């Protein structure tokens, strides 16, 4: 039999089946109406009108139900779109994991983080996406999750589909599905950049600690060297002063000896004394400097007569002033000025100021010293010179 012969036969079979189905439906209707006592009255005009009324009411009800269904469908579409925005397009990855550890659902972000299609993640163990050395961290947090009701968080390395690694923050929460079966909700976020910054900060902190340790060591070495220098200078100053005092003492004995020294000898003895007293002054200054550096310098406060200190200073700097033909004018005290100070330090300060005024002055210049009471309990000493400074 050809295809042309088969088609009429098939159409005949289909028509026969439709006819048989219609006959079955009519038989069922006749059986139903025959059992109803109101069948005879159903054909009356009043019953027909009532039936038409009921049909129209039922039609309106169906239309209202259809409108409600359409509104519900529209609302469902809005909720589905919102779910898509909140779940699939979330900035973090979401995964639903079965009790056996298989990924049942995953949003687009999770699939993007792991570098593979979302469908390819389904039915895969999440542990397969975790770096092998960090898998124990994942299993330990899953175990803790079953022992406690609170969520568990950890940081571990995960592997993308192409084999590259990234640091992830993983949060696990235990829930139950619609059938009551336990499952896990996993939240993934990429923290690779934060880990990189933390590593750089750790390196900088370590470098800073090493530098601080190096500076502290250098400081200790410098302090030891400074202390050794101060101790050496202090010891050297004391050692130099002992023979110097002997030299000055013998020179003074020679100057006052009997028979008295000749004019030539007096000049030479004077040079010895002058050089000796100058050297002693330098040694005293070195000793004072070492005391200042070591913090051991002490001041002896007493009532000091400024007129006496001025006369002593005038006698000490007079040879230096005469060498450069510089006139030094000291104040003429009409009344005694007394100050509470360390006599030695006041004298050292004045000698230093006068020496600088002579040293940096011009030949034949002048140096004027004034002593003025500026207020009750305060005296100002001024040293002015005719130099260029």
SVG drawing of the C-alpha trace seen along z (x, -y; Angstrom):
<svg xmlns="http://www.w3.org/2000/svg" viewBox="-42 -106 162 108">
<polyline fill="none" stroke="black" stroke-width="0.4" points="0.0,0.0 1.3,-3.4 1.4,-6.6 -1.6,-7.9 -3.6,-4.8 -2.6,-5.1 -3.8,-8.7 -7.6,-8.1 -7.5,-5.1 -6.0,-7.2 -8.5,-9.9 -11.3,-7.4 -9.9,-6.0 -9.7,-9.5 -13.2,-10.4 -14.5,-7.1 -12.7,-7.7 -14.2,-11.2 -17.7,-9.9 -17.3,-7.2 -16.2,-9.8 -19.2,-12.0 -21.5,-9.1 -20.0,-8.3 -20.5,-11.9 -24.1,-12.0 -24.8,-8.7 -23.3,-10.0 -25.4,-13.2 -28.6,-11.2 -27.8,-9.0 -27.3,-12.0 -30.4,-13.8 -32.5,-10.6 -31.6,-10.2 -32.7,-13.8 -36.4,-14.3 -36.2,-17.9 -35.3,-16.9 -38.8,-17.4 -39.0,-20.8 -35.6,-21.8 -37.1,-22.5 -39.6,-25.0 -39.1,-28.7 -38.6,-29.7 -36.0,-27.0 -34.3,-28.0 -34.1,-31.7 -32.9,-30.7 -30.3,-28.4 -29.1,-31.3 -28.9,-33.6 -26.8,-31.1 -24.6,-30.6 -24.0,-34.3 -23.2,-34.8 -20.9,-31.8 -19.2,-33.3 -18.7,-36.6 -17.2,-34.8 -14.9,-33.0 -13.8,-36.3 -13.2,-37.8 -11.2,-34.7 -9.2,-35.0 -8.5,-38.7 -7.3,-37.8 -5.1,-35.0 -3.6,-37.5 -2.8,-39.9 -1.3,-37.2 0.8,-36.1 2.0,-39.7 2.9,-40.0 4.7,-36.6 6.6,-37.9 7.7,-41.0 8.8,-38.8 10.6,-36.5 12.4,-39.4 13.3,-40.8 14.5,-37.3 16.7,-37.3 18.2,-40.7 18.7,-39.8 19.9,-36.3 21.5,-35.8 23.0,-39.3 24.1,-39.7 27.7,-40.9 28.5,-37.7 28.2,-34.1 25.3,-32.0 25.3,-28.2 22.9,-25.6 24.7,-22.5 23.2,-19.1 23.9,-17.1 26.4,-15.1 28.3,-18.3 27.0,-18.6 26.1,-21.9 22.4,-21.9 22.0,-25.6 24.3,-28.5 23.8,-32.0 25.5,-33.8 28.1,-35.4 29.2,-32.1 29.5,-30.7 31.6,-33.7 33.9,-33.4 34.5,-29.8 34.9,-30.4 32.4,-27.9 28.7,-27.8 26.1,-27.6 24.7,-24.3 28.2,-22.7 28.4,-23.4 25.2,-21.4 25.8,-18.0 29.5,-18.8 31.2,-18.7 32.1,-22.1 35.3,-20.7 36.4,-20.1 36.6,-23.9 38.7,-24.4 42.5,-24.4 43.7,-21.0 45.8,-22.3 42.8,-24.3 40.1,-21.6 40.6,-20.6 39.6,-24.1 36.3,-23.6 35.6,-20.2 36.3,-21.5 33.9,-24.4 31.2,-22.0 31.7,-19.8 31.5,-22.8 28.3,-23.9 26.6,-20.6 27.7,-20.9 26.4,-24.5 23.5,-26.5 25.4,-29.6 26.9,-30.2 30.6,-29.4 33.0,-31.7 36.5,-31.0 39.0,-32.3 40.6,-29.8 41.9,-29.5 39.6,-28.3 40.4,-27.1 38.7,-28.3 37.9,-26.0 41.1,-27.2 43.3,-26.3 43.9,-29.8 43.6,-30.4 41.9,-33.2 41.3,-33.9 37.6,-33.6 35.6,-34.4 33.2,-31.5 30.2,-31.6 28.2,-28.4 24.7,-28.3 22.6,-25.2 18.9,-25.2 16.2,-22.7 14.6,-22.4 10.8,-22.2 10.8,-18.5 12.7,-19.0 16.0,-17.6 19.1,-19.4 21.2,-21.5 23.8,-24.2 23.8,-27.8 27.2,-29.0 28.1,-32.7 31.3,-33.3 33.2,-36.6 36.5,-37.3 39.0,-38.8 42.2,-38.4 42.9,-42.1 42.4,-42.4 44.8,-39.6 47.4,-41.2 47.1,-44.5 47.4,-42.6 50.5,-40.8 52.1,-44.0 51.2,-45.7 52.8,-42.7 56.0,-43.1 56.0,-46.8 55.4,-46.2 58.2,-43.7 60.5,-46.0 59.6,-48.8 60.2,-46.5 63.6,-45.5 64.4,-49.2 63.4,-50.1 65.5,-47.3 68.4,-48.5 67.9,-52.1 67.6,-50.9 70.8,-49.0 72.6,-51.9 71.2,-54.2 72.7,-51.8 76.0,-51.7 76.0,-55.6 75.1,-55.9 77.8,-53.5 80.3,-55.4 79.2,-58.7 79.5,-57.4 82.9,-56.0 84.0,-59.3 82.7,-61.3 84.4,-58.9 87.6,-59.2 87.5,-63.0 86.7,-63.2 89.5,-60.8 91.9,-62.6 91.0,-66.0 91.7,-64.9 94.9,-63.2 96.1,-66.4 95.2,-68.7 97.4,-66.8 100.8,-67.4 99.6,-70.9 99.1,-72.0 102.6,-70.8 104.0,-72.8 102.1,-75.9 103.2,-75.4 106.9,-75.1 106.7,-78.1 105.2,-80.2 107.9,-79.0 110.6,-79.9 108.9,-83.4 109.0,-84.0 112.2,-82.2 115.4,-83.5 117.5,-84.8 114.8,-86.3 114.9,-85.4 116.4,-87.7 114.4,-89.9 114.8,-87.3 113.9,-84.5 110.8,-86.4 109.6,-86.8 110.0,-83.0 108.4,-82.1 105.5,-84.4 105.1,-82.7 105.0,-79.3 102.4,-80.6 100.3,-82.2 100.3,-79.1 99.7,-76.9 96.7,-78.9 95.2,-78.9 95.7,-75.2 94.0,-74.7 91.1,-76.8 90.7,-74.6 90.9,-71.5 88.2,-72.8 86.0,-73.6 86.4,-70.0 85.6,-68.7 82.4,-70.9 81.4,-69.7 81.7,-66.0 79.6,-66.8 76.9,-68.5 76.7,-65.5 76.5,-63.0 73.9,-65.1 76.1,-65.4 76.8,-69.1 75.8,-70.7 75.4,-74.4 76.6,-75.9 74.2,-78.8 75.6,-81.6 75.6,-85.4 78.1,-86.7 79.6,-90.2 79.4,-91.4 82.1,-94.0 84.6,-91.4 83.8,-89.1 84.1,-92.0 87.6,-92.9 88.7,-89.3 87.4,-89.1 89.2,-92.4 92.5,-91.1 92.1,-87.9 91.2,-89.4 93.5,-92.4 96.5,-90.7 94.3,-89.5 92.9,-93.0 96.3,-94.7 97.5,-92.3 95.0,-93.8 95.0,-97.3 91.3,-97.0 90.0,-99.2 87.7,-97.4 85.5,-99.6 84.0,-98.0 81.2,-99.7 82.1,-101.7 79.9,-100.3 78.6,-103.1 77.0,-100.4 77.7,-96.8 75.6,-94.4 75.0,-90.9 73.3,-88.2 72.4,-84.6 74.3,-82.4 77.1,-80.0 80.3,-82.1 82.3,-79.9 79.6,-79.7 79.0,-83.5 82.7,-84.1 82.9,-81.5 80.0,-83.2 81.5,-86.6 84.9,-85.4 83.4,-83.7 81.5,-86.8 84.5,-89.1 86.8,-86.8 84.5,-86.6 84.1,-90.4 87.9,-90.9 88.5,-88.0 85.9,-89.2 86.6,-92.9 88.7,-95.1 92.2,-96.3 91.9,-99.3 88.2,-98.7 86.3,-99.0 84.3,-96.7 81.8,-98.2 80.4,-96.3 77.2,-97.6 75.4,-96.3 71.8,-97.6 69.1,-96.8 66.0,-96.3 63.5,-95.4 63.3,-94.3 65.5,-91.3 66.8,-91.3 70.1,-92.6 71.1,-92.7 74.8,-92.5 75.4,-93.8 78.6,-93.3 78.9,-95.5 81.8,-95.6 82.7,-97.6 83.2,-94.6 81.3,-93.9 79.1,-91.2"/>
</svg>
